[in-house]
């Protein structure tokens, strides 16, 4: 499976790492799923960031 990796900043990477950890925790840390957990967390971050308002200076823009 080929996936496009997101360019992420350190805070985004930390969010992804924490989300992936909780995914692993929820399935009892079964082996061989770390990459899938990470990819799912990246997808969730992408989804949530599209929903969040974008701030530019003092103006907040919402995506339609």
PDB file with SEQRES, HELIX, SHEET and CRYST1 records, atoms N, CA, C and O in Angstrom:
SEQRES   1 A   64  UNK UNK UNK UNK UNK UNK UNK UNK UNK UNK UNK UNK UNK          
SEQRES   2 A   64  UNK UNK UNK UNK UNK UNK UNK UNK UNK UNK UNK UNK UNK          
SEQRES   3 A   64  UNK UNK UNK UNK UNK UNK UNK UNK UNK UNK UNK UNK UNK          
SEQRES   4 A   64  UNK UNK UNK UNK UNK UNK UNK UNK UNK UNK UNK UNK UNK          
SEQRES   5 A   64  UNK UNK UNK UNK UNK UNK UNK UNK UNK UNK UNK UNK              
HELIX    1 AA1 UNK A   10  UNK A   26  1                                  17    
HELIX    2 AA2 UNK A   34  UNK A   51  1                                  18    
SHEET    1 AA1 2 UNK A  54  UNK A  56  0                                        
SHEET    2 AA1 2 UNK A  59  UNK A  61 -1                                        
CRYST1    1.000    1.000    1.000  90.00  90.00  90.00 P 1           1          
ATOM      1  N   UNK A   1       0.844  -1.170   0.000  1.00  0.00           N  
ATOM      2  CA  UNK A   1       0.000   0.000   0.000  1.00  0.00           C  
ATOM      3  C   UNK A   1       0.890   1.234   0.000  1.00  0.00           C  
ATOM      4  O   UNK A   1       1.783   1.361   0.838  1.00  0.00           O  
ATOM      5  N   UNK A   2       0.648   2.135  -0.931  1.00  0.00           N  
ATOM      6  CA  UNK A   2       1.392   3.381  -1.011  1.00  0.00           C  
ATOM      7  C   UNK A   2       0.514   4.511  -0.514  1.00  0.00           C  
ATOM      8  O   UNK A   2      -0.622   4.680  -0.957  1.00  0.00           O  
ATOM      9  N   UNK A   3       1.059   5.283   0.415  1.00  0.00           N  
ATOM     10  CA  UNK A   3       0.304   6.413   0.937  1.00  0.00           C  
ATOM     11  C   UNK A   3       1.150   7.666   0.830  1.00  0.00           C  
ATOM     12  O   UNK A   3       2.378   7.602   0.883  1.00  0.00           O  
ATOM     13  N   UNK A   4       0.499   8.791   0.682  1.00  0.00           N  
ATOM     14  CA  UNK A   4       1.168  10.077   0.652  1.00  0.00           C  
ATOM     15  C   UNK A   4       1.371  10.544   2.081  1.00  0.00           C  
ATOM     16  O   UNK A   4       0.409  10.702   2.832  1.00  0.00           O  
ATOM     17  N   UNK A   5       2.629  10.766   2.457  1.00  0.00           N  
ATOM     18  CA  UNK A   5       2.930  11.213   3.816  1.00  0.00           C  
ATOM     19  C   UNK A   5       2.711  12.716   3.921  1.00  0.00           C  
ATOM     20  O   UNK A   5       3.105  13.481   3.040  1.00  0.00           O  
ATOM     21  N   UNK A   6       2.092  13.111   4.986  1.00  0.00           N  
ATOM     22  CA  UNK A   6       1.821  14.529   5.227  1.00  0.00           C  
ATOM     23  C   UNK A   6       3.078  15.214   5.743  1.00  0.00           C  
ATOM     24  O   UNK A   6       3.847  14.623   6.501  1.00  0.00           O  
ATOM     25  N   UNK A   7       3.284  16.457   5.333  1.00  0.00           N  
ATOM     26  CA  UNK A   7       4.341  17.278   5.913  1.00  0.00           C  
ATOM     27  C   UNK A   7       3.789  17.828   7.212  1.00  0.00           C  
ATOM     28  O   UNK A   7       2.860  18.635   7.207  1.00  0.00           O  
ATOM     29  N   UNK A   8       4.352  17.398   8.311  1.00  0.00           N  
ATOM     30  CA  UNK A   8       3.802  17.788   9.603  1.00  0.00           C  
ATOM     31  C   UNK A   8       4.843  18.507  10.438  1.00  0.00           C  
ATOM     32  O   UNK A   8       6.040  18.237  10.340  1.00  0.00           O  
ATOM     33  N   UNK A   9       4.365  19.427  11.261  1.00  0.00           N  
ATOM     34  CA  UNK A   9       5.222  20.155  12.182  1.00  0.00           C  
ATOM     35  C   UNK A   9       5.386  19.321  13.456  1.00  0.00           C  
ATOM     36  O   UNK A   9       4.627  18.375  13.668  1.00  0.00           O  
ATOM     37  N   UNK A  10       6.361  19.654  14.306  1.00  0.00           N  
ATOM     38  CA  UNK A  10       6.532  18.898  15.552  1.00  0.00           C  
ATOM     39  C   UNK A  10       5.265  18.791  16.407  1.00  0.00           C  
ATOM     40  O   UNK A  10       5.002  17.708  16.930  1.00  0.00           O  
ATOM     41  N   UNK A  11       4.456  19.863  16.582  1.00  0.00           N  
ATOM     42  CA  UNK A  11       3.222  19.682  17.368  1.00  0.00           C  
ATOM     43  C   UNK A  11       2.259  18.692  16.705  1.00  0.00           C  
ATOM     44  O   UNK A  11       1.593  17.917  17.391  1.00  0.00           O  
ATOM     45  N   UNK A  12       2.189  18.720  15.392  1.00  0.00           N  
ATOM     46  CA  UNK A  12       1.322  17.766  14.700  1.00  0.00           C  
ATOM     47  C   UNK A  12       1.848  16.349  14.866  1.00  0.00           C  
ATOM     48  O   UNK A  12       1.069  15.418  15.071  1.00  0.00           O  
ATOM     49  N   UNK A  13       3.162  16.176  14.779  1.00  0.00           N  
ATOM     50  CA  UNK A  13       3.751  14.855  14.965  1.00  0.00           C  
ATOM     51  C   UNK A  13       3.480  14.331  16.372  1.00  0.00           C  
ATOM     52  O   UNK A  13       3.235  13.140  16.563  1.00  0.00           O  
ATOM     53  N   UNK A  14       3.526  15.220  17.345  1.00  0.00           N  
ATOM     54  CA  UNK A  14       3.239  14.815  18.721  1.00  0.00           C  
ATOM     55  C   UNK A  14       1.781  14.376  18.836  1.00  0.00           C  
ATOM     56  O   UNK A  14       1.496  13.367  19.481  1.00  0.00           O  
ATOM     57  N   UNK A  15       0.857  15.110  18.228  1.00  0.00           N  
ATOM     58  CA  UNK A  15      -0.560  14.736  18.256  1.00  0.00           C  
ATOM     59  C   UNK A  15      -0.742  13.367  17.611  1.00  0.00           C  
ATOM     60  O   UNK A  15      -1.466  12.521  18.137  1.00  0.00           O  
ATOM     61  N   UNK A  16      -0.084  13.147  16.467  1.00  0.00           N  
ATOM     62  CA  UNK A  16      -0.183  11.864  15.771  1.00  0.00           C  
ATOM     63  C   UNK A  16       0.369  10.748  16.646  1.00  0.00           C  
ATOM     64  O   UNK A  16      -0.236   9.681  16.741  1.00  0.00           O  
ATOM     65  N   UNK A  17       1.503  10.979  17.281  1.00  0.00           N  
ATOM     66  CA  UNK A  17       2.117   9.954  18.132  1.00  0.00           C  
ATOM     67  C   UNK A  17       1.200   9.582  19.302  1.00  0.00           C  
ATOM     68  O   UNK A  17       1.052   8.405  19.632  1.00  0.00           O  
ATOM     69  N   UNK A  18       0.596  10.577  19.915  1.00  0.00           N  
ATOM     70  CA  UNK A  18      -0.309  10.311  21.040  1.00  0.00           C  
ATOM     71  C   UNK A  18      -1.546   9.559  20.560  1.00  0.00           C  
ATOM     72  O   UNK A  18      -1.984   8.603  21.200  1.00  0.00           O  
ATOM     73  N   UNK A  19      -2.103   9.988  19.441  1.00  0.00           N  
ATOM     74  CA  UNK A  19      -3.288   9.309  18.900  1.00  0.00           C  
ATOM     75  C   UNK A  19      -2.950   7.864  18.534  1.00  0.00           C  
ATOM     76  O   UNK A  19      -3.739   6.958  18.802  1.00  0.00           O  
ATOM     77  N   UNK A  20      -1.788   7.642  17.924  1.00  0.00           N  
ATOM     78  CA  UNK A  20      -1.371   6.279  17.563  1.00  0.00           C  
ATOM     79  C   UNK A  20      -1.179   5.427  18.821  1.00  0.00           C  
ATOM     80  O   UNK A  20      -1.527   4.246  18.837  1.00  0.00           O  
ATOM     81  N   UNK A  21      -0.628   6.030  19.865  1.00  0.00           N  
ATOM     82  CA  UNK A  21      -0.456   5.310  21.131  1.00  0.00           C  
ATOM     83  C   UNK A  21      -1.809   4.840  21.668  1.00  0.00           C  
ATOM     84  O   UNK A  21      -1.952   3.684  22.067  1.00  0.00           O  
ATOM     85  N   UNK A  22      -2.787   5.722  21.677  1.00  0.00           N  
ATOM     86  CA  UNK A  22      -4.100   5.344  22.196  1.00  0.00           C  
ATOM     87  C   UNK A  22      -4.790   4.310  21.322  1.00  0.00           C  
ATOM     88  O   UNK A  22      -5.570   3.498  21.820  1.00  0.00           O  
ATOM     89  N   UNK A  23      -4.511   4.332  20.031  1.00  0.00           N  
ATOM     90  CA  UNK A  23      -5.035   3.280  19.161  1.00  0.00           C  
ATOM     91  C   UNK A  23      -4.423   1.928  19.556  1.00  0.00           C  
ATOM     92  O   UNK A  23      -5.128   0.924  19.656  1.00  0.00           O  
ATOM     93  N   UNK A  24      -3.113   1.920  19.775  1.00  0.00           N  
ATOM     94  CA  UNK A  24      -2.432   0.692  20.189  1.00  0.00           C  
ATOM     95  C   UNK A  24      -2.938   0.224  21.558  1.00  0.00           C  
ATOM     96  O   UNK A  24      -3.171  -0.967  21.766  1.00  0.00           O  
ATOM     97  N   UNK A  25      -3.103   1.155  22.474  1.00  0.00           N  
ATOM     98  CA  UNK A  25      -3.616   0.830  23.805  1.00  0.00           C  
ATOM     99  C   UNK A  25      -4.992   0.185  23.711  1.00  0.00           C  
ATOM    100  O   UNK A  25      -5.274  -0.795  24.400  1.00  0.00           O  
ATOM    101  N   UNK A  26      -5.846   0.738  22.858  1.00  0.00           N  
ATOM    102  CA  UNK A  26      -7.217   0.232  22.764  1.00  0.00           C  
ATOM    103  C   UNK A  26      -7.283  -1.191  22.224  1.00  0.00           C  
ATOM    104  O   UNK A  26      -8.266  -1.892  22.462  1.00  0.00           O  
ATOM    105  N   UNK A  27      -6.250  -1.632  21.499  1.00  0.00           N  
ATOM    106  CA  UNK A  27      -6.249  -3.012  21.013  1.00  0.00           C  
ATOM    107  C   UNK A  27      -5.251  -3.884  21.766  1.00  0.00           C  
ATOM    108  O   UNK A  27      -4.899  -4.969  21.305  1.00  0.00           O  
ATOM    109  N   UNK A  28      -4.800  -3.415  22.910  1.00  0.00           N  
ATOM    110  CA  UNK A  28      -3.936  -4.216  23.774  1.00  0.00           C  
ATOM    111  C   UNK A  28      -2.502  -4.339  23.297  1.00  0.00           C  
ATOM    112  O   UNK A  28      -1.824  -5.310  23.633  1.00  0.00           O  
ATOM    113  N   UNK A  29      -2.028  -3.383  22.527  1.00  0.00           N  
ATOM    114  CA  UNK A  29      -0.651  -3.364  22.018  1.00  0.00           C  
ATOM    115  C   UNK A  29      -0.280  -4.633  21.252  1.00  0.00           C  
ATOM    116  O   UNK A  29       0.846  -5.122  21.352  1.00  0.00           O  
ATOM    117  N   UNK A  30      -1.235  -5.158  20.489  1.00  0.00           N  
ATOM    118  CA  UNK A  30      -0.898  -6.322  19.667  1.00  0.00           C  
ATOM    119  C   UNK A  30       0.173  -5.909  18.666  1.00  0.00           C  
ATOM    120  O   UNK A  30       0.135  -4.797  18.139  1.00  0.00           O  
ATOM    121  N   UNK A  31       1.130  -6.801  18.400  1.00  0.00           N  
ATOM    122  CA  UNK A  31       2.257  -6.430  17.532  1.00  0.00           C  
ATOM    123  C   UNK A  31       1.852  -6.260  16.066  1.00  0.00           C  
ATOM    124  O   UNK A  31       0.789  -6.701  15.631  1.00  0.00           O  
ATOM    125  N   UNK A  32       2.744  -5.602  15.328  1.00  0.00           N  
ATOM    126  CA  UNK A  32       2.654  -5.460  13.872  1.00  0.00           C  
ATOM    127  C   UNK A  32       1.563  -4.502  13.413  1.00  0.00           C  
ATOM    128  O   UNK A  32       1.116  -4.604  12.271  1.00  0.00           O  
ATOM    129  N   UNK A  33       1.123  -3.587  14.245  1.00  0.00           N  
ATOM    130  CA  UNK A  33       0.098  -2.631  13.843  1.00  0.00           C  
ATOM    131  C   UNK A  33       0.543  -1.181  14.007  1.00  0.00           C  
ATOM    132  O   UNK A  33      -0.255  -0.270  13.787  1.00  0.00           O  
ATOM    133  N   UNK A  34       1.778  -0.950  14.383  1.00  0.00           N  
ATOM    134  CA  UNK A  34       2.238   0.412  14.662  1.00  0.00           C  
ATOM    135  C   UNK A  34       2.119   1.324  13.445  1.00  0.00           C  
ATOM    136  O   UNK A  34       1.681   2.467  13.572  1.00  0.00           O  
ATOM    137  N   UNK A  35       2.499   0.836  12.279  1.00  0.00           N  
ATOM    138  CA  UNK A  35       2.420   1.669  11.086  1.00  0.00           C  
ATOM    139  C   UNK A  35       0.964   2.004  10.754  1.00  0.00           C  
ATOM    140  O   UNK A  35       0.653   3.138  10.390  1.00  0.00           O  
ATOM    141  N   UNK A  36       0.088   1.030  10.879  1.00  0.00           N  
ATOM    142  CA  UNK A  36      -1.330   1.274  10.599  1.00  0.00           C  
ATOM    143  C   UNK A  36      -1.911   2.275  11.591  1.00  0.00           C  
ATOM    144  O   UNK A  36      -2.690   3.148  11.210  1.00  0.00           O  
ATOM    145  N   UNK A  37      -1.535   2.151  12.864  1.00  0.00           N  
ATOM    146  CA  UNK A  37      -1.990   3.109  13.880  1.00  0.00           C  
ATOM    147  C   UNK A  37      -1.544   4.525  13.508  1.00  0.00           C  
ATOM    148  O   UNK A  37      -2.324   5.472  13.604  1.00  0.00           O  
ATOM    149  N   UNK A  38      -0.286   4.661  13.085  1.00  0.00           N  
ATOM    150  CA  UNK A  38       0.261   5.970  12.735  1.00  0.00           C  
ATOM    151  C   UNK A  38      -0.481   6.549  11.531  1.00  0.00           C  
ATOM    152  O   UNK A  38      -0.856   7.722  11.532  1.00  0.00           O  
ATOM    153  N   UNK A  39      -0.692   5.726  10.508  1.00  0.00           N  
ATOM    154  CA  UNK A  39      -1.369   6.210   9.306  1.00  0.00           C  
ATOM    155  C   UNK A  39      -2.807   6.631   9.598  1.00  0.00           C  
ATOM    156  O   UNK A  39      -3.278   7.638   9.071  1.00  0.00           O  
ATOM    157  N   UNK A  40      -3.499   5.870  10.429  1.00  0.00           N  
ATOM    158  CA  UNK A  40      -4.862   6.242  10.802  1.00  0.00           C  
ATOM    159  C   UNK A  40      -4.876   7.553  11.579  1.00  0.00           C  
ATOM    160  O   UNK A  40      -5.752   8.394  11.376  1.00  0.00           O  
ATOM    161  N   UNK A  41      -3.900   7.724  12.471  1.00  0.00           N  
ATOM    162  CA  UNK A  41      -3.815   8.971  13.241  1.00  0.00           C  
ATOM    163  C   UNK A  41      -3.533  10.153  12.312  1.00  0.00           C  
ATOM    164  O   UNK A  41      -4.096  11.231  12.503  1.00  0.00           O  
ATOM    165  N   UNK A  42      -2.668   9.967  11.306  1.00  0.00           N  
ATOM    166  CA  UNK A  42      -2.419  11.035  10.332  1.00  0.00           C  
ATOM    167  C   UNK A  42      -3.693  11.401   9.584  1.00  0.00           C  
ATOM    168  O   UNK A  42      -3.974  12.580   9.368  1.00  0.00           O  
ATOM    169  N   UNK A  43      -4.459  10.398   9.191  1.00  0.00           N  
ATOM    170  CA  UNK A  43      -5.714  10.653   8.481  1.00  0.00           C  
ATOM    171  C   UNK A  43      -6.697  11.414   9.362  1.00  0.00           C  
ATOM    172  O   UNK A  43      -7.380  12.323   8.890  1.00  0.00           O  
ATOM    173  N   UNK A  44      -6.771  11.049  10.630  1.00  0.00           N  
ATOM    174  CA  UNK A  44      -7.660  11.753  11.558  1.00  0.00           C  
ATOM    175  C   UNK A  44      -7.237  13.209  11.722  1.00  0.00           C  
ATOM    176  O   UNK A  44      -8.078  14.108  11.722  1.00  0.00           O  
ATOM    177  N   UNK A  45      -5.936  13.439  11.862  1.00  0.00           N  
ATOM    178  CA  UNK A  45      -5.443  14.814  11.991  1.00  0.00           C  
ATOM    179  C   UNK A  45      -5.799  15.614  10.743  1.00  0.00           C  
ATOM    180  O   UNK A  45      -6.233  16.762  10.846  1.00  0.00           O  
ATOM    181  N   UNK A  46      -5.622  15.030   9.586  1.00  0.00           N  
ATOM    182  CA  UNK A  46      -5.966  15.706   8.340  1.00  0.00           C  
ATOM    183  C   UNK A  46      -7.452  16.048   8.311  1.00  0.00           C  
ATOM    184  O   UNK A  46      -7.835  17.152   7.924  1.00  0.00           O  
ATOM    185  N   UNK A  47      -8.275  15.107   8.716  1.00  0.00           N  
ATOM    186  CA  UNK A  47      -9.719  15.329   8.739  1.00  0.00           C  
ATOM    187  C   UNK A  47     -10.082  16.452   9.708  1.00  0.00           C  
ATOM    188  O   UNK A  47     -10.827  17.366   9.352  1.00  0.00           O  
ATOM    189  N   UNK A  48      -9.556  16.385  10.929  1.00  0.00           N  
ATOM    190  CA  UNK A  48      -9.884  17.396  11.932  1.00  0.00           C  
ATOM    191  C   UNK A  48      -9.346  18.771  11.554  1.00  0.00           C  
ATOM    192  O   UNK A  48      -9.986  19.784  11.836  1.00  0.00           O  
ATOM    193  N   UNK A  49      -8.174  18.817  10.917  1.00  0.00           N  
ATOM    194  CA  UNK A  49      -7.605  20.115  10.553  1.00  0.00           C  
ATOM    195  C   UNK A  49      -8.414  20.775   9.443  1.00  0.00           C  
ATOM    196  O   UNK A  49      -8.420  22.001   9.333  1.00  0.00           O  
ATOM    197  N   UNK A  50      -9.094  19.986   8.622  1.00  0.00           N  
ATOM    198  CA  UNK A  50      -9.961  20.561   7.594  1.00  0.00           C  
ATOM    199  C   UNK A  50     -11.224  21.151   8.209  1.00  0.00           C  
ATOM    200  O   UNK A  50     -11.818  22.068   7.642  1.00  0.00           O  
ATOM    201  N   UNK A  51     -11.635  20.639   9.350  1.00  0.00           N  
ATOM    202  CA  UNK A  51     -12.830  21.143  10.023  1.00  0.00           C  
ATOM    203  C   UNK A  51     -12.552  22.393  10.854  1.00  0.00           C  
ATOM    204  O   UNK A  51     -13.450  23.204  11.082  1.00  0.00           O  
ATOM    205  N   UNK A  52     -11.319  22.545  11.300  1.00  0.00           N  
ATOM    206  CA  UNK A  52     -10.961  23.643  12.203  1.00  0.00           C  
ATOM    207  C   UNK A  52     -10.855  24.957  11.434  1.00  0.00           C  
ATOM    208  O   UNK A  52     -10.455  24.969  10.270  1.00  0.00           O  
ATOM    209  N   UNK A  53     -11.209  26.048  12.076  1.00  0.00           N  
ATOM    210  CA  UNK A  53     -11.037  27.356  11.423  1.00  0.00           C  
ATOM    211  C   UNK A  53      -9.557  27.672  11.260  1.00  0.00           C  
ATOM    212  O   UNK A  53      -8.740  27.288  12.097  1.00  0.00           O  
ATOM    213  N   UNK A  54      -9.218  28.364  10.196  1.00  0.00           N  
ATOM    214  CA  UNK A  54      -7.839  28.793   9.947  1.00  0.00           C  
ATOM    215  C   UNK A  54      -7.682  30.222  10.437  1.00  0.00           C  
ATOM    216  O   UNK A  54      -8.528  31.074  10.166  1.00  0.00           O  
ATOM    217  N   UNK A  55      -6.592  30.485  11.163  1.00  0.00           N  
ATOM    218  CA  UNK A  55      -6.355  31.827  11.687  1.00  0.00           C  
ATOM    219  C   UNK A  55      -5.234  32.485  10.897  1.00  0.00           C  
ATOM    220  O   UNK A  55      -4.151  31.923  10.735  1.00  0.00           O  
ATOM    221  N   UNK A  56      -5.514  33.673  10.416  1.00  0.00           N  
ATOM    222  CA  UNK A  56      -4.527  34.464   9.698  1.00  0.00           C  
ATOM    223  C   UNK A  56      -4.531  35.839  10.348  1.00  0.00           C  
ATOM    224  O   UNK A  56      -5.455  36.629  10.152  1.00  0.00           O  
ATOM    225  N   UNK A  57      -3.503  36.113  11.114  1.00  0.00           N  
ATOM    226  CA  UNK A  57      -3.452  37.389  11.823  1.00  0.00           C  
ATOM    227  C   UNK A  57      -4.610  37.475  12.802  1.00  0.00           C  
ATOM    228  O   UNK A  57      -4.774  36.593  13.644  1.00  0.00           O  
ATOM    229  N   UNK A  58      -5.405  38.510  12.704  1.00  0.00           N  
ATOM    230  CA  UNK A  58      -6.538  38.692  13.602  1.00  0.00           C  
ATOM    231  C   UNK A  58      -7.826  38.170  13.002  1.00  0.00           C  
ATOM    232  O   UNK A  58      -8.882  38.254  13.629  1.00  0.00           O  
ATOM    233  N   UNK A  59      -7.751  37.628  11.786  1.00  0.00           N  
ATOM    234  CA  UNK A  59      -8.948  37.170  11.085  1.00  0.00           C  
ATOM    235  C   UNK A  59      -9.017  35.657  11.138  1.00  0.00           C  
ATOM    236  O   UNK A  59      -8.020  34.982  10.882  1.00  0.00           O  
ATOM    237  N   UNK A  60     -10.166  35.120  11.463  1.00  0.00           N  
ATOM    238  CA  UNK A  60     -10.383  33.681  11.453  1.00  0.00           C  
ATOM    239  C   UNK A  60     -11.208  33.327  10.234  1.00  0.00           C  
ATOM    240  O   UNK A  60     -12.292  33.875  10.033  1.00  0.00           O  
ATOM    241  N   UNK A  61     -10.705  32.420   9.424  1.00  0.00           N  
ATOM    242  CA  UNK A  61     -11.403  31.977   8.232  1.00  0.00           C  
ATOM    243  C   UNK A  61     -11.935  30.581   8.456  1.00  0.00           C  
ATOM    244  O   UNK A  61     -11.231  29.731   9.000  1.00  0.00           O  
ATOM    245  N   UNK A  62     -13.157  30.330   8.049  1.00  0.00           N  
ATOM    246  CA  UNK A  62     -13.737  28.997   8.124  1.00  0.00           C  
ATOM    247  C   UNK A  62     -13.842  28.447   6.726  1.00  0.00           C  
ATOM    248  O   UNK A  62     -14.212  29.154   5.789  1.00  0.00           O  
ATOM    249  N   UNK A  63     -13.511  27.166   6.594  1.00  0.00           N  
ATOM    250  CA  UNK A  63     -13.664  26.508   5.304  1.00  0.00           C  
ATOM    251  C   UNK A  63     -15.114  26.160   5.080  1.00  0.00           C  
ATOM    252  O   UNK A  63     -15.822  25.769   6.008  1.00  0.00           O  
ATOM    253  N   UNK A  64     -15.552  26.302   3.852  1.00  0.00           N  
ATOM    254  CA  UNK A  64     -16.953  25.998   3.505  1.00  0.00           C  
ATOM    255  C   UNK A  64     -17.162  24.522   3.324  1.00  0.00           C  
ATOM    256  O   UNK A  64     -18.276  24.088   3.030  1.00  0.00           O  
TER     257      UNK A  64                                                      
END                                                                             
